[in-house]
């Protein structure tokens, strides 16, 4: 289902933690928070508020922190 980006709280260079909200999308009159999948650094933000996005579209690129933890 398509949605509209209503907020982007990530910027290139930001250090993020798993679960941190990066983008908020409105679809079917509901807000959906898109969270960082893991700890890392944002290396790309591919959307802006007002953009229409599709299911499975890449919104933000997060490079894992690579500290070697597997806990």
C-alpha positions in Angstrom: 0.0 0.0 0.0 1.2 3.5 -0.7 1.7 6.2 1.9 2.8 9.7 2.4 5.8 10.7 4.4 4.8 13.2 7.1 8.0 13.4 9.1 11.7 12.5 8.7 13.7 12.6 11.9 16.9 11.2 10.5 19.8 12.9 8.7 22.9 11.7 7.0 25.6 11.2 9.7 23.1 10.6 12.6 24.1 7.8 14.9 20.9 5.8 15.6 19.9 2.9 17.9 17.7 -0.1 17.0 14.0 0.9 17.4 14.6 4.6 17.0 11.9 6.3 14.8 13.4 7.5 11.6 10.4 8.2 9.4 6.6 8.6 10.0 4.3 7.6 7.2 0.5 8.1 6.9 -1.3 5.4 5.1 -5.0 4.6 5.3 -5.5 7.5 7.7 -3.1 5.9 10.2 0.4 6.9 11.2 3.2 4.3 10.9 6.5 4.8 12.6 9.5 3.4 10.7 12.3 2.5 13.1 16.0 1.8 12.7 16.5 -2.0 12.4 19.8 -1.9 14.2 22.4 0.4 15.8 24.4 2.3 13.2 24.9 5.5 11.3 22.5 7.0 8.7 24.3 7.0 5.3 21.3 8.0 3.2 17.9 9.6 3.5 15.9 8.9 0.4 12.6 10.6 1.2 11.3 13.9 2.4 8.0 15.1 4.0 5.3 15.1 1.3 6.8 12.2 -0.7 4.5 9.3 -1.7 6.2 6.0 -1.0 5.4 2.4 -2.0 5.5 -0.8 0.0 9.1 -2.1 0.3 10.6 1.2 -0.8 14.0 2.0 0.8 13.5 5.2 2.9 16.6 5.5 5.0 20.0 3.6 4.8 21.6 2.7 8.1 25.1 1.3 8.1 25.5 -1.1 11.0 28.0 0.1 13.7 30.1 -3.1 13.2 31.2 -3.4 16.8 31.1 -7.1 16.6 28.4 -7.6 19.3 26.2 -10.6 18.6 24.3 -10.6 21.9 
